[in-house]
């Protein structure tokens, strides 16, 4: 992209030419004064023999220094006359993982239990996250950010073995607050379109659906990796007794895939059940790929014009010329 006009990127440097001009005038007047003083003393017939050219050769050094000064100042001022376009967008996937640490994740309806299987799958998920920023957030009654967005898979891996309901200060299941926290995290990180992945077995309520829609409206898709079975098994405490609710009924956390599917639909994502192979992760990749394609289409036309500087290349011949001045007799 040619602009057809000369511009200066750092015009303040041009002020350095003023002292150069003053020094050059002083040098020129002193040289003329010295030359006229000698010519007034020596006879014109003898001048060709007396002035053998040595004085004129010696005057080359200050002239070379003046020229080098001027060239360096002009280079630092940054004369440019051509622009090029450069895309300002680099597609990078960003994902926030919501890991459910409710007590229901201790159910053993899938061997060895829901929590262990979810952690195994989380490891697989992190291992496949090359080129993707991932954040980890755990929640029960309240959400907690374990790791902000990062490409460091090893850092995320280090947290996985410690994920257990016992580390949470209170129990509960506020998925809506977790979704809101994930949305805020993506927004604060400057991510315009990203993916929120919920891993767990929550019973979906209206607040969760509203939070998923809000995330979608903000530019983020929500998907679900469901853990467990529809039948479930009774929860047992550390003493081996059945856990009961406030009405005295045995708690049997049952997975409601239909409700989880509605949640994913509200978040414009997908809902898959945790599997023993990679089919669940492949299904999630479809959503991620769709997000990447949409992001590229939305941002591909955002380009930035920047000036192309060619003058720095003049520094090399200038340095070579300066080194040659140190040769014996170069300016003598």
N, C-alpha and C positions, 0 to 999 in steps of 0.2 A: 504494500500500500504506500504509494508515493504521495507526499504532501506538496512537493514543488516549491518549498520555501525553507530557508535556513532558520533553525531554532537553537536556542542555548538551554541546556538542561540546568546548568549551574552558572548563570550569568554573573553572579557576584565575584567570581574569579577574575573577570575582566578588569576589575579595579587594580589588580596587580600589574597591569601594563603601565599605569601612571608612573610609579617609581622607576620602572624600566626606561620610559621615555625621558625622564629627568636625568638619569644617569648617562644615557646615551648622548644627550645634549651637552652635559658637562665634559664627557670624554671627547666629543667632537671639537668643542671650542678649545680644550687644552691641547689637542693634537695639532690643530691649525696654528695655535699660538707658538707651540714648540717649533713647528716646521718653518713658520715665517721668521722666527728668531735666527735660525741657522742660515736660511737663504739670504738674510740681510747681511750676514758676516762673510760668507764664502762667495768668491767671485763666480759669476755664472759659468765661466769657462771650466772651472774646477769642480763644479757641482756634480757632473756625471761621474766623476772619479771618487769624490768624497762620499756621496750618497749612493752606496752600492746596492741599495734595495733592502738592506737588513732591517732598517726601521720600519719599512712598509710591511715586511714579512711579520715582524713582531706585532704589528697592529692587528693581525688576523685573529689572535687569541681572544681579545676582548670582543671583537665582532662576532666570533663564534659563540661566545658565552651569552651575548645579548640575544642572538638568534635562538639559542637553546632555551633561554628564559622565556622568550616570547612563545615558542612552540609549546613548552610545557604548560604555560598559562592557558593557551588556547585549548590544549587537550583537556585540562582540568575544567574548563568552562563547559565542555561537552557540546560541541557543535553537532547537530543532527539534522538530517534532511529526509529521512525515510522512516515510515512506520510499518509495523507488521502486526497482524492479529494473532492472538494466542487465546485458546480456550481457558477460561478460569475455573472450569468444573472438572473434577476428577471423581468419577463414580467410586464410592466405597460403601459397602453395606454396613449398616449399624443395627445391632440387635440388643434388646434388653430381655434377659431371661428372668422370669418370675418363678421362683421355686417355692412351692407350698411346703411349709413346715408345720402344718396342723397335725394334731394327734392322729387324725384319720390316716395319715401316711404310714403309720405303724401297722396297719392292717396287713395280714398275711394271706390275703386271698390270691396273691401271686407270689411265687417263691423267689427269694426267702421272705420278702415283704415289699410293700409298695415303695418305701423309702429307699431301700437298697437298689431296687430295680431302676428307680428314678435317678439315683446317683450314678449308676453304671451308664445309663443313657446320656446323662449330662456329660460324662467324660467323653463318650463318643461324639457328642455334639461339639464340644470344645475342640477335639482333635480335628474336626472337619471345618473349623472356623478360620482357616488360613485366608488372609486377605479381607477379613471381616472384623469390625470392631464389635466387641461383646461386653456387656455389663451384666452383673449378677445381683439380683435383688431377692431377698427372702422375706416372707411375711407370715403372720398369723393374724392377730388382731390389729397389728400395725406393721407397715413395711419398713425394711431396713436395707440400705444399700451396702452390699458386701464389697463390690468392686465397681468403679465407674467404667465408662467405655474404654477398652484397651484392646490392643492386638496381641498382648503377651499371654499366650495360652498357658504357659507354665504358672503364671500368677493365679489364673482362674483355677487351674488344676489343684493348686495347693489348698484351696478353700473347700473342695468337694468332700473330703473325708470328714470334715467337721460339721457338715450340715446335718442337724438332728433337732427334733422338737425341743429337746432339753436345753438348747442354747437360747431359746426364746424366752423373754421375761414374762409374757402372758400368752395364753392360748386364745384361739378364736379363728375366724376365717373371713377377713375383710379383703376379698379380691378386688373390690372396687377401689379401695385406697391404694392397693399395689399398682393397679393399672394407671391411676392418676399420678403416682410417683414416677412410674416408668415414662409416662408422657412428659412430665416436667424434666426428667433427666435428659431425654432426647432434645427437648427444646433448649435447655440450658447449654447443651453441647453443640448447638448450632446445626443439628441434623434436621433437614427439611422433610425427609421421607425415610422411615425406618420400620423395623419389625419388632413387635413385642410378642414373646413366646411364653405362654403360661404352661408350667409343668405341675400337674397336681390332680386333685380329685374333688374339687369344691362343688358344693351344692349351689347352683346359680340362682341369684335373686335379681330383682329389677334394677337395683343399684349397679350391679355388675354390667348389665346390658347397657345402661346409660353411660357408664365409664368407657366401655368399648366403643360406643358410638362417638363419644367425645374424642377418643384417641384417633379414630378414623377421620373425623373432621379436621383434626390437627395435622393429618398427613401420615399417620402411622397405622399399619395393619396389625391386627391381633390374631394370633393362632393359638391353638390348644394342643398340647400333648397330654392326653388323658392317661392316668395311671390307675389300674385296678380293674375290677369286674363289676357287672351289674348286680350280681348276687351279694358280693362282699362277704366278710366274716366278722363276727363280734370282736370288739376291741377288748384287750386284756391288759390290766395294769401290771406293775412290777411284782406284785404279790400273787399274780396268776388269777386274779378275780376279774369278772366281767365289769366293764365300765358301763355305768348306767346314766341316763339323762335325768333331768329334774323330775320327770314323772315316774322314775324308777324302771324305765324300759332299757333293755340292753341295747347299747349303741352298735349298730351295724352299718358302717359307711358303704353305701351302694353308689356305684358310678352311674350317673345319668348322662349318657352320651347325647341324647336328644337336646338336653338343656345346654350342654357344652358346645354342641353344634350351633345352637342359636346364638351363643356368646360369640363364637368365631365368625358367624355370619354378620353379626352386628359390627364386628371389627374388620370386616372385609378380608378375613383370613380363612384358614381351614382348621378343621378339628380331626385329629387322628389319634388312635389308641396306641399306646406303647407296645411295640412288638419285640420279638427276640432277634429279628434281623434289622436291616437298614431301610426297610420299606417305609417306616414312619418318617425317618429323616429325609428320604427322597421326596416324600410328599410335601414336607416343609420346604425343601429346596425349590419346589415349583413356585411357591409364594415368594420366596426371596428373589428368584429370577425375575418374576413379574415386577417386583418393586424396583429392581435394578434397571429394567427396561424402561419403566415409566419415569424413573429419575433421570435417565440419560435423555429421554425425549423432552423432558421439561427443561433441562439445563443445557442441552447441547448448543443452543443458539446464544448462550451467554458467553461473549468473547470480549477480550480487552485489547485495546490498541496500545502498543508500546513503541517507543523510539528505539531505533537501532543505532548503536554507537560503533563507528569504525575507527575513530581517532586513537583509541588505546593501542591499536596495532602499530602506530607510529613510534611507540615507546621503544620497541626493539631496535630499529635503525638508529634511534637517538642514543641508546645505551652503547651500541657498537661504535658509533662515532666518538662518544666520550672516551671509551677505552683506547681508541686509536690515538687520542691526544697525548696519552702517557708514553707513547713510543718516542724514542730518542730522535730529536730533530723533526718531529711531526709538524710543529708550527715555527720552528726556528729557521 
